[in-house]
Amino acid sequence: MWQFGATLDTLRGDDGGIDQEAVSSLVGEIVKDRPGLQAQPVGDLGIGRGASAAGMTRAPEVGLSALLKPEGR
């Protein structure tokens, strides 16, 4: 924020504390001008789970072990 012209004085409210609205407004302006600075979503991205993570359904493939097992086991 300091690189974009913010100072403590511009972020302080009338009581001398940090004004959340001023901070949110400044962050909004910065992200609007530089969208690459916006935080990326955090959470389950499904990495390593293949098509199921993307909501795509796929019939399970029959593996060699299933072919070698007698039925009923």
PDB file of N, CA, C and O in Angstrom:
ATOM      1  N   MET A   1       0.820  -1.184   0.000  1.00  0.00           N
ATOM      2  CA  MET A   1       0.000   0.000   0.000  1.00  0.00           C
ATOM      3  C   MET A   1       0.870   1.256   0.000  1.00  0.00           C
ATOM      4  O   MET A   1       0.495   2.290  -0.553  1.00  0.00           O
ATOM      5  N   TRP A   2       2.011   1.144   0.618  1.00  0.00           N
ATOM      6  CA  TRP A   2       2.888   2.310   0.692  1.00  0.00           C
ATOM      7  C   TRP A   2       3.411   2.666  -0.692  1.00  0.00           C
ATOM      8  O   TRP A   2       3.648   3.838  -0.984  1.00  0.00           O
ATOM      9  N   GLN A   3       3.593   1.664  -1.545  1.00  0.00           N
ATOM     10  CA  GLN A   3       4.075   1.914  -2.907  1.00  0.00           C
ATOM     11  C   GLN A   3       3.047   2.666  -3.744  1.00  0.00           C
ATOM     12  O   GLN A   3       3.394   3.254  -4.768  1.00  0.00           O
ATOM     13  N   PHE A   4       1.802   2.653  -3.324  1.00  0.00           N
ATOM     14  CA  PHE A   4       0.739   3.292  -4.086  1.00  0.00           C
ATOM     15  C   PHE A   4       0.287   4.607  -3.467  1.00  0.00           C
ATOM     16  O   PHE A   4      -0.799   5.100  -3.774  1.00  0.00           O
ATOM     17  N   GLY A   5       1.114   5.173  -2.601  1.00  0.00           N
ATOM     18  CA  GLY A   5       0.856   6.505  -2.075  1.00  0.00           C
ATOM     19  C   GLY A   5       0.194   6.573  -0.718  1.00  0.00           C
ATOM     20  O   GLY A   5      -0.079   7.669  -0.229  1.00  0.00           O
ATOM     21  N   ALA A   6      -0.072   5.455  -0.099  1.00  0.00           N
ATOM     22  CA  ALA A   6      -0.701   5.477   1.222  1.00  0.00           C
ATOM     23  C   ALA A   6       0.303   5.911   2.278  1.00  0.00           C
ATOM     24  O   ALA A   6       1.489   5.589   2.206  1.00  0.00           O
ATOM     25  N   THR A   7      -0.192   6.638   3.243  1.00  0.00           N
ATOM     26  CA  THR A   7       0.591   6.992   4.429  1.00  0.00           C
ATOM     27  C   THR A   7      -0.285   6.688   5.630  1.00  0.00           C
ATOM     28  O   THR A   7      -1.492   6.492   5.494  1.00  0.00           O
ATOM     29  N   LEU A   8       0.316   6.649   6.788  1.00  0.00           N
ATOM     30  CA  LEU A   8      -0.488   6.418   7.987  1.00  0.00           C
ATOM     31  C   LEU A   8      -1.539   7.510   8.159  1.00  0.00           C
ATOM     32  O   LEU A   8      -2.653   7.242   8.611  1.00  0.00           O
ATOM     33  N   ASP A   9      -1.191   8.717   7.804  1.00  0.00           N
ATOM     34  CA  ASP A   9      -2.147   9.820   7.945  1.00  0.00           C
ATOM     35  C   ASP A   9      -3.365   9.630   7.043  1.00  0.00           C
ATOM     36  O   ASP A   9      -4.481   9.970   7.438  1.00  0.00           O
ATOM     37  N   THR A  10      -3.169   9.094   5.841  1.00  0.00           N
ATOM     38  CA  THR A  10      -4.307   8.899   4.942  1.00  0.00           C
ATOM     39  C   THR A  10      -5.179   7.730   5.375  1.00  0.00           C
ATOM     40  O   THR A  10      -6.334   7.632   4.960  1.00  0.00           O
ATOM     41  N   LEU A  11      -4.643   6.846   6.202  1.00  0.00           N
ATOM     42  CA  LEU A  11      -5.401   5.681   6.639  1.00  0.00           C
ATOM     43  C   LEU A  11      -5.990   5.821   8.037  1.00  0.00           C
ATOM     44  O   LEU A  11      -6.729   4.947   8.488  1.00  0.00           O
ATOM     45  N   ARG A  12      -5.671   6.905   8.720  1.00  0.00           N
ATOM     46  CA  ARG A  12      -6.181   7.121  10.069  1.00  0.00           C
ATOM     47  C   ARG A  12      -7.549   7.792  10.039  1.00  0.00           C
ATOM     48  O   ARG A  12      -7.856   8.605   9.167  1.00  0.00           O
ATOM     49  N   GLY A  13      -8.350   7.417  11.023  1.00  0.00           N
ATOM     50  CA  GLY A  13      -9.650   8.050  11.188  1.00  0.00           C
ATOM     51  C   GLY A  13      -9.551   9.247  12.109  1.00  0.00           C
ATOM     52  O   GLY A  13      -8.455   9.663  12.483  1.00  0.00           O
ATOM     53  N   ASP A  14     -10.708   9.805  12.478  1.00  0.00           N
ATOM     54  CA  ASP A  14     -10.742  10.976  13.362  1.00  0.00           C
ATOM     55  C   ASP A  14     -10.197  10.666  14.751  1.00  0.00           C
ATOM     56  O   ASP A  14      -9.663  11.551  15.419  1.00  0.00           O
ATOM     57  N   ASP A  15     -10.328   9.423  15.187  1.00  0.00           N
ATOM     58  CA  ASP A  15      -9.859   9.043  16.525  1.00  0.00           C
ATOM     59  C   ASP A  15      -8.373   8.689  16.555  1.00  0.00           C
ATOM     60  O   ASP A  15      -7.834   8.404  17.624  1.00  0.00           O
ATOM     61  N   GLY A  16      -7.709   8.701  15.417  1.00  0.00           N
ATOM     62  CA  GLY A  16      -6.285   8.393  15.337  1.00  0.00           C
ATOM     63  C   GLY A  16      -5.987   6.935  15.042  1.00  0.00           C
ATOM     64  O   GLY A  16      -4.843   6.576  14.762  1.00  0.00           O
ATOM     65  N   GLY A  17      -7.017   6.088  15.104  1.00  0.00           N
ATOM     66  CA  GLY A  17      -6.845   4.667  14.790  1.00  0.00           C
ATOM     67  C   GLY A  17      -6.970   4.431  13.290  1.00  0.00           C
ATOM     68  O   GLY A  17      -7.384   5.314  12.538  1.00  0.00           O
ATOM     69  N   ILE A  18      -6.612   3.249  12.881  1.00  0.00           N
ATOM     70  CA  ILE A  18      -6.709   2.902  11.461  1.00  0.00           C
ATOM     71  C   ILE A  18      -8.183   2.798  11.076  1.00  0.00           C
ATOM     72  O   ILE A  18      -8.960   2.113  11.742  1.00  0.00           O
ATOM     73  N   ASP A  19      -8.555   3.476  10.009  1.00  0.00           N
ATOM     74  CA  ASP A  19      -9.929   3.495   9.511  1.00  0.00           C
ATOM     75  C   ASP A  19     -10.096   2.361   8.501  1.00  0.00           C
ATOM     76  O   ASP A  19      -9.514   2.389   7.416  1.00  0.00           O
ATOM     77  N   GLN A  20     -10.903   1.358   8.875  1.00  0.00           N
ATOM     78  CA  GLN A  20     -11.084   0.190   8.021  1.00  0.00           C
ATOM     79  C   GLN A  20     -11.668   0.558   6.661  1.00  0.00           C
ATOM     80  O   GLN A  20     -11.291  -0.028   5.646  1.00  0.00           O
ATOM     81  N   GLU A  21     -12.572   1.509   6.634  1.00  0.00           N
ATOM     82  CA  GLU A  21     -13.173   1.922   5.363  1.00  0.00           C
ATOM     83  C   GLU A  21     -12.139   2.552   4.441  1.00  0.00           C
ATOM     84  O   GLU A  21     -12.162   2.324   3.231  1.00  0.00           O
ATOM     85  N   ALA A  22     -11.233   3.343   5.004  1.00  0.00           N
ATOM     86  CA  ALA A  22     -10.176   3.964   4.197  1.00  0.00           C
ATOM     87  C   ALA A  22      -9.244   2.898   3.622  1.00  0.00           C
ATOM     88  O   ALA A  22      -8.841   2.969   2.461  1.00  0.00           O
ATOM     89  N   VAL A  23      -8.910   1.914   4.450  1.00  0.00           N
ATOM     90  CA  VAL A  23      -8.033   0.826   4.000  1.00  0.00           C
ATOM     91  C   VAL A  23      -8.723   0.025   2.902  1.00  0.00           C
ATOM     92  O   VAL A  23      -8.121  -0.250   1.864  1.00  0.00           O
ATOM     93  N   SER A  24      -9.992  -0.354   3.125  1.00  0.00           N
ATOM     94  CA  SER A  24     -10.736  -1.132   2.131  1.00  0.00           C
ATOM     95  C   SER A  24     -10.875  -0.370   0.826  1.00  0.00           C
ATOM     96  O   SER A  24     -10.755  -0.949  -0.254  1.00  0.00           O
ATOM     97  N   SER A  25     -11.126   0.917   0.925  1.00  0.00           N
ATOM     98  CA  SER A  25     -11.264   1.741  -0.271  1.00  0.00           C
ATOM     99  C   SER A  25      -9.958   1.793  -1.062  1.00  0.00           C
ATOM    100  O   SER A  25      -9.955   1.659  -2.286  1.00  0.00           O
ATOM    101  N   LEU A  26      -8.863   1.989  -0.354  1.00  0.00           N
ATOM    102  CA  LEU A  26      -7.561   2.055  -1.017  1.00  0.00           C
ATOM    103  C   LEU A  26      -7.211   0.710  -1.656  1.00  0.00           C
ATOM    104  O   LEU A  26      -6.724   0.666  -2.786  1.00  0.00           O
ATOM    105  N   VAL A  27      -7.456  -0.379  -0.939  1.00  0.00           N
ATOM    106  CA  VAL A  27      -7.176  -1.706  -1.487  1.00  0.00           C
ATOM    107  C   VAL A  27      -8.039  -1.950  -2.730  1.00  0.00           C
ATOM    108  O   VAL A  27      -7.557  -2.505  -3.718  1.00  0.00           O
ATOM    109  N   GLY A  28      -9.300  -1.543  -2.686  1.00  0.00           N
ATOM    110  CA  GLY A  28     -10.177  -1.685  -3.835  1.00  0.00           C
ATOM    111  C   GLY A  28      -9.664  -0.934  -5.049  1.00  0.00           C
ATOM    112  O   GLY A  28      -9.706  -1.452  -6.165  1.00  0.00           O
ATOM    113  N   GLU A  29      -9.178   0.283  -4.840  1.00  0.00           N
ATOM    114  CA  GLU A  29      -8.624   1.078  -5.942  1.00  0.00           C
ATOM    115  C   GLU A  29      -7.366   0.431  -6.516  1.00  0.00           C
ATOM    116  O   GLU A  29      -7.171   0.388  -7.731  1.00  0.00           O
ATOM    117  N   ILE A  30      -6.518  -0.069  -5.621  1.00  0.00           N
ATOM    118  CA  ILE A  30      -5.270  -0.699  -6.074  1.00  0.00           C
ATOM    119  C   ILE A  30      -5.573  -1.940  -6.908  1.00  0.00           C
ATOM    120  O   ILE A  30      -4.988  -2.132  -7.974  1.00  0.00           O
ATOM    121  N   VAL A  31      -6.491  -2.785  -6.423  1.00  0.00           N
ATOM    122  CA  VAL A  31      -6.827  -4.027  -7.134  1.00  0.00           C
ATOM    123  C   VAL A  31      -7.516  -3.712  -8.456  1.00  0.00           C
ATOM    124  O   VAL A  31      -7.342  -4.438  -9.436  1.00  0.00           O
ATOM    125  N   LYS A  32      -8.293  -2.639  -8.489  1.00  0.00           N
ATOM    126  CA  LYS A  32      -8.951  -2.255  -9.738  1.00  0.00           C
ATOM    127  C   LYS A  32      -7.920  -1.870 -10.791  1.00  0.00           C
ATOM    128  O   LYS A  32      -8.062  -2.223 -11.962  1.00  0.00           O
ATOM    129  N   ASP A  33      -6.885  -1.146 -10.376  1.00  0.00           N
ATOM    130  CA  ASP A  33      -5.835  -0.728 -11.300  1.00  0.00           C
ATOM    131  C   ASP A  33      -4.837  -1.845 -11.607  1.00  0.00           C
ATOM    132  O   ASP A  33      -4.277  -1.901 -12.702  1.00  0.00           O
ATOM    133  N   ARG A  34      -4.621  -2.727 -10.639  1.00  0.00           N
ATOM    134  CA  ARG A  34      -3.628  -3.800 -10.793  1.00  0.00           C
ATOM    135  C   ARG A  34      -4.246  -5.126 -10.358  1.00  0.00           C
ATOM    136  O   ARG A  34      -3.945  -5.604  -9.264  1.00  0.00           O
ATOM    137  N   PRO A  35      -5.099  -5.730 -11.180  1.00  0.00           N
ATOM    138  CA  PRO A  35      -5.808  -6.950 -10.782  1.00  0.00           C
ATOM    139  C   PRO A  35      -4.898  -8.133 -10.453  1.00  0.00           C
ATOM    140  O   PRO A  35      -5.323  -9.060  -9.764  1.00  0.00           O
ATOM    141  N   GLY A  36      -3.678  -8.116 -10.927  1.00  0.00           N
ATOM    142  CA  GLY A  36      -2.748  -9.196 -10.615  1.00  0.00           C
ATOM    143  C   GLY A  36      -2.346  -9.243  -9.159  1.00  0.00           C
ATOM    144  O   GLY A  36      -1.794 -10.244  -8.701  1.00  0.00           O
ATOM    145  N   LEU A  37      -2.613  -8.169  -8.417  1.00  0.00           N
ATOM    146  CA  LEU A  37      -2.272  -8.133  -7.003  1.00  0.00           C
ATOM    147  C   LEU A  37      -3.359  -8.732  -6.123  1.00  0.00           C
ATOM    148  O   LEU A  37      -3.155  -8.917  -4.923  1.00  0.00           O
ATOM    149  N   GLN A  38      -4.504  -9.035  -6.707  1.00  0.00           N
ATOM    150  CA  GLN A  38      -5.604  -9.589  -5.933  1.00  0.00           C
ATOM    151  C   GLN A  38      -5.249 -10.985  -5.442  1.00  0.00           C
ATOM    152  O   GLN A  38      -4.622 -11.765  -6.158  1.00  0.00           O
ATOM    153  N   ALA A  39      -5.654 -11.289  -4.222  1.00  0.00           N
ATOM    154  CA  ALA A  39      -5.370 -12.597  -3.634  1.00  0.00           C
ATOM    155  C   ALA A  39      -6.059 -13.692  -4.428  1.00  0.00           C
ATOM    156  O   ALA A  39      -7.174 -13.513  -4.918  1.00  0.00           O
ATOM    157  N   GLN A  40      -5.393 -14.814  -4.548  1.00  0.00           N
ATOM    158  CA  GLN A  40      -5.945 -15.977  -5.234  1.00  0.00           C
ATOM    159  C   GLN A  40      -6.808 -16.767  -4.256  1.00  0.00           C
ATOM    160  O   GLN A  40      -6.562 -16.732  -3.051  1.00  0.00           O
ATOM    161  N   PRO A  41      -7.808 -17.473  -4.755  1.00  0.00           N
ATOM    162  CA  PRO A  41      -8.668 -18.248  -3.859  1.00  0.00           C
ATOM    163  C   PRO A  41      -7.888 -19.332  -3.131  1.00  0.00           C
ATOM    164  O   PRO A  41      -6.970 -19.938  -3.684  1.00  0.00           O
ATOM    165  N   VAL A  42      -8.267 -19.562  -1.900  1.00  0.00           N
ATOM    166  CA  VAL A  42      -7.612 -20.572  -1.087  1.00  0.00           C
ATOM    167  C   VAL A  42      -8.632 -21.658  -0.797  1.00  0.00           C
ATOM    168  O   VAL A  42      -9.803 -21.364  -0.553  1.00  0.00           O
ATOM    169  N   GLY A  43      -8.216 -22.857  -0.820  1.00  0.00           N
ATOM    170  CA  GLY A  43      -9.117 -23.953  -0.504  1.00  0.00           C
ATOM    171  C   GLY A  43      -8.755 -25.176  -1.309  1.00  0.00           C
ATOM    172  O   GLY A  43      -7.645 -25.302  -1.827  1.00  0.00           O
ATOM    173  N   ASP A  44      -9.715 -26.074  -1.403  1.00  0.00           N
ATOM    174  CA  ASP A  44      -9.502 -27.334  -2.103  1.00  0.00           C
ATOM    175  C   ASP A  44      -9.536 -27.075  -3.599  1.00  0.00           C
ATOM    176  O   ASP A  44     -10.604 -26.845  -4.167  1.00  0.00           O
ATOM    177  N   LEU A  45      -8.398 -27.112  -4.227  1.00  0.00           N
ATOM    178  CA  LEU A  45      -8.308 -26.896  -5.664  1.00  0.00           C
ATOM    179  C   LEU A  45      -8.371 -28.213  -6.423  1.00  0.00           C
ATOM    180  O   LEU A  45      -8.378 -28.222  -7.654  1.00  0.00           O
ATOM    181  N   GLY A  46      -8.418 -29.316  -5.702  1.00  0.00           N
ATOM    182  CA  GLY A  46      -8.542 -30.612  -6.341  1.00  0.00           C
ATOM    183  C   GLY A  46      -7.274 -31.111  -6.984  1.00  0.00           C
ATOM    184  O   GLY A  46      -7.318 -31.976  -7.859  1.00  0.00           O
ATOM    185  N   ILE A  47      -6.155 -30.586  -6.569  1.00  0.00           N
ATOM    186  CA  ILE A  47      -4.896 -30.984  -7.184  1.00  0.00           C
ATOM    187  C   ILE A  47      -4.624 -32.460  -6.898  1.00  0.00           C
ATOM    188  O   ILE A  47      -4.660 -32.898  -5.748  1.00  0.00           O
ATOM    189  N   GLY A  48      -4.356 -33.203  -7.939  1.00  0.00           N
ATOM    190  CA  GLY A  48      -4.018 -34.602  -7.793  1.00  0.00           C
ATOM    191  C   GLY A  48      -5.216 -35.537  -7.803  1.00  0.00           C
ATOM    192  O   GLY A  48      -5.054 -36.749  -7.662  1.00  0.00           O
ATOM    193  N   ARG A  49      -6.424 -34.989  -7.969  1.00  0.00           N
ATOM    194  CA  ARG A  49      -7.598 -35.857  -7.962  1.00  0.00           C
ATOM    195  C   ARG A  49      -8.202 -36.006  -9.349  1.00  0.00           C
ATOM    196  O   ARG A  49      -9.256 -36.625  -9.493  1.00  0.00           O
ATOM    197  N   GLY A  50      -7.575 -35.465 -10.349  1.00  0.00           N
ATOM    198  CA  GLY A  50      -7.988 -35.665 -11.728  1.00  0.00           C
ATOM    199  C   GLY A  50      -9.355 -35.101 -12.055  1.00  0.00           C
ATOM    200  O   GLY A  50      -9.738 -34.044 -11.554  1.00  0.00           O
ATOM    201  N   ALA A  51     -10.079 -35.803 -12.888  1.00  0.00           N
ATOM    202  CA  ALA A  51     -11.348 -35.320 -13.416  1.00  0.00           C
ATOM    203  C   ALA A  51     -12.402 -35.152 -12.334  1.00  0.00           C
ATOM    204  O   ALA A  51     -13.275 -34.293 -12.462  1.00  0.00           O
ATOM    205  N   SER A  52     -12.345 -35.951 -11.266  1.00  0.00           N
ATOM    206  CA  SER A  52     -13.369 -35.851 -10.223  1.00  0.00           C
ATOM    207  C   SER A  52     -13.341 -34.498  -9.534  1.00  0.00           C
ATOM    208  O   SER A  52     -14.381 -34.019  -9.082  1.00  0.00           O
ATOM    209  N   ALA A  53     -12.183 -33.874  -9.445  1.00  0.00           N
ATOM    210  CA  ALA A  53     -12.085 -32.566  -8.806  1.00  0.00           C
ATOM    211  C   ALA A  53     -12.752 -31.493  -9.646  1.00  0.00           C
ATOM    212  O   ALA A  53     -13.248 -30.503  -9.108  1.00  0.00           O
ATOM    213  N   ALA A  54     -12.770 -31.673 -10.929  1.00  0.00           N
ATOM    214  CA  ALA A  54     -13.374 -30.690 -11.826  1.00  0.00           C
ATOM    215  C   ALA A  54     -14.856 -30.964 -12.045  1.00  0.00           C
ATOM    216  O   ALA A  54     -15.510 -30.261 -12.815  1.00  0.00           O
ATOM    217  N   GLY A  55     -15.394 -31.988 -11.369  1.00  0.00           N
ATOM    218  CA  GLY A  55     -16.796 -32.313 -11.507  1.00  0.00           C
ATOM    219  C   GLY A  55     -17.108 -33.148 -12.735  1.00  0.00           C
ATOM    220  O   GLY A  55     -18.272 -33.321 -13.095  1.00  0.00           O
ATOM    221  N   MET A  56     -16.085 -33.660 -13.371  1.00  0.00           N
ATOM    222  CA  MET A  56     -16.282 -34.487 -14.560  1.00  0.00           C
ATOM    223  C   MET A  56     -16.410 -35.942 -14.114  1.00  0.00           C
ATOM    224  O   MET A  56     -15.632 -36.422 -13.289  1.00  0.00           O
ATOM    225  N   THR A  57     -17.383 -36.621 -14.661  1.00  0.00           N
ATOM    226  CA  THR A  57     -17.537 -38.028 -14.299  1.00  0.00           C
ATOM    227  C   THR A  57     -16.903 -38.888 -15.377  1.00  0.00           C
ATOM    228  O   THR A  57     -16.924 -38.561 -16.564  1.00  0.00           O
ATOM    229  N   ARG A  58     -16.357 -39.962 -14.938  1.00  0.00           N
ATOM    230  CA  ARG A  58     -15.682 -40.873 -15.853  1.00  0.00           C
ATOM    231  C   ARG A  58     -15.880 -42.288 -15.329  1.00  0.00           C
ATOM    232  O   ARG A  58     -15.693 -42.543 -14.139  1.00  0.00           O
ATOM    233  N   ALA A  59     -16.250 -43.193 -16.195  1.00  0.00           N
ATOM    234  CA  ALA A  59     -16.449 -44.582 -15.784  1.00  0.00           C
ATOM    235  C   ALA A  59     -15.119 -45.166 -15.331  1.00  0.00           C
ATOM    236  O   ALA A  59     -14.089 -44.958 -15.974  1.00  0.00           O
ATOM    237  N   PRO A  60     -15.145 -45.900 -14.220  1.00  0.00           N
ATOM    238  CA  PRO A  60     -13.884 -46.496 -13.758  1.00  0.00           C
ATOM    239  C   PRO A  60     -13.384 -47.538 -14.754  1.00  0.00           C
ATOM    240  O   PRO A  60     -14.163 -48.298 -15.330  1.00  0.00           O
ATOM    241  N   GLU A  61     -12.097 -47.554 -14.936  1.00  0.00           N
ATOM    242  CA  GLU A  61     -11.489 -48.524 -15.838  1.00  0.00           C
ATOM    243  C   GLU A  61     -11.274 -49.828 -15.087  1.00  0.00           C
ATOM    244  O   GLU A  61     -10.989 -49.828 -13.890  1.00  0.00           O
ATOM    245  N   VAL A  62     -11.410 -50.915 -15.786  1.00  0.00           N
ATOM    246  CA  VAL A  62     -11.166 -52.217 -15.190  1.00  0.00           C
ATOM    247  C   VAL A  62      -9.669 -52.462 -15.234  1.00  0.00           C
ATOM    248  O   VAL A  62      -9.054 -52.448 -16.300  1.00  0.00           O
ATOM    249  N   GLY A  63      -9.093 -52.687 -14.062  1.00  0.00           N
ATOM    250  CA  GLY A  63      -7.659 -52.909 -13.986  1.00  0.00           C
ATOM    251  C   GLY A  63      -7.304 -54.385 -14.091  1.00  0.00           C
ATOM    252  O   GLY A  63      -8.179 -55.251 -14.068  1.00  0.00           O
ATOM    253  N   LEU A  64      -6.046 -54.653 -14.203  1.00  0.00           N
ATOM    254  CA  LEU A  64      -5.539 -56.025 -14.349  1.00  0.00           C
ATOM    255  C   LEU A  64      -5.907 -56.864 -13.137  1.00  0.00           C
ATOM    256  O   LEU A  64      -6.267 -58.032 -13.285  1.00  0.00           O
ATOM    257  N   SER A  65      -5.825 -56.293 -11.941  1.00  0.00           N
ATOM    258  CA  SER A  65      -6.137 -57.071 -10.735  1.00  0.00           C
ATOM    259  C   SER A  65      -7.591 -57.516 -10.735  1.00  0.00           C
ATOM    260  O   SER A  65      -7.885 -58.621 -10.278  1.00  0.00           O
ATOM    261  N   ALA A  66      -8.514 -56.690 -11.235  1.00  0.00           N
ATOM    262  CA  ALA A  66      -9.917 -57.077 -11.295  1.00  0.00           C
ATOM    263  C   ALA A  66     -10.116 -58.186 -12.308  1.00  0.00           C
ATOM    264  O   ALA A  66     -10.972 -59.048 -12.110  1.00  0.00           O
ATOM    265  N   LEU A  67      -9.358 -58.187 -13.372  1.00  0.00           N
ATOM    266  CA  LEU A  67      -9.495 -59.224 -14.379  1.00  0.00           C
ATOM    267  C   LEU A  67      -8.960 -60.576 -13.910  1.00  0.00           C
ATOM    268  O   LEU A  67      -9.458 -61.625 -14.320  1.00  0.00           O
ATOM    269  N   LEU A  68      -7.945 -60.543 -13.049  1.00  0.00           N
ATOM    270  CA  LEU A  68      -7.327 -61.777 -12.585  1.00  0.00           C
ATOM    271  C   LEU A  68      -8.067 -62.423 -11.409  1.00  0.00           C
ATOM    272  O   LEU A  68      -7.866 -63.608 -11.140  1.00  0.00           O
ATOM    273  N   LYS A  69      -8.916 -61.670 -10.703  1.00  0.00           N
ATOM    274  CA  LYS A  69      -9.639 -62.208  -9.558  1.00  0.00           C
ATOM    275  C   LYS A  69     -10.831 -63.039 -10.037  1.00  0.00           C
ATOM    276  O   LYS A  69     -11.549 -62.627 -10.948  1.00  0.00           O
ATOM    277  N   PRO A  70     -11.038 -64.191  -9.432  1.00  0.00           N
ATOM    278  CA  PRO A  70     -12.241 -64.945  -9.757  1.00  0.00           C
ATOM    279  C   PRO A  70     -13.463 -64.169  -9.228  1.00  0.00           C
ATOM    280  O   PRO A  70     -13.366 -63.442  -8.239  1.00  0.00           O
ATOM    281  N   GLU A  71     -14.579 -64.330  -9.884  1.00  0.00           N
ATOM    282  CA  GLU A  71     -15.782 -63.611  -9.456  1.00  0.00           C
ATOM    283  C   GLU A  71     -16.181 -64.073  -8.070  1.00  0.00           C
ATOM    284  O   GLU A  71     -15.980 -65.232  -7.708  1.00  0.00           O
ATOM    285  N   GLY A  72     -16.752 -63.151  -7.290  1.00  0.00           N
ATOM    286  CA  GLY A  72     -17.205 -63.484  -5.949  1.00  0.00           C
ATOM    287  C   GLY A  72     -16.204 -63.157  -4.870  1.00  0.00           C
ATOM    288  O   GLY A  72     -16.533 -63.268  -3.689  1.00  0.00           O
ATOM    289  N   ARG A  73     -15.021 -62.767  -5.213  1.00  0.00           N
ATOM    290  CA  ARG A  73     -14.019 -62.408  -4.207  1.00  0.00           C
ATOM    291  C   ARG A  73     -13.985 -60.952  -3.972  1.00  0.00           C
ATOM    292  O   ARG A  73     -13.197 -60.477  -3.155  1.00  0.00           O
TER     293      ARG A  73
END
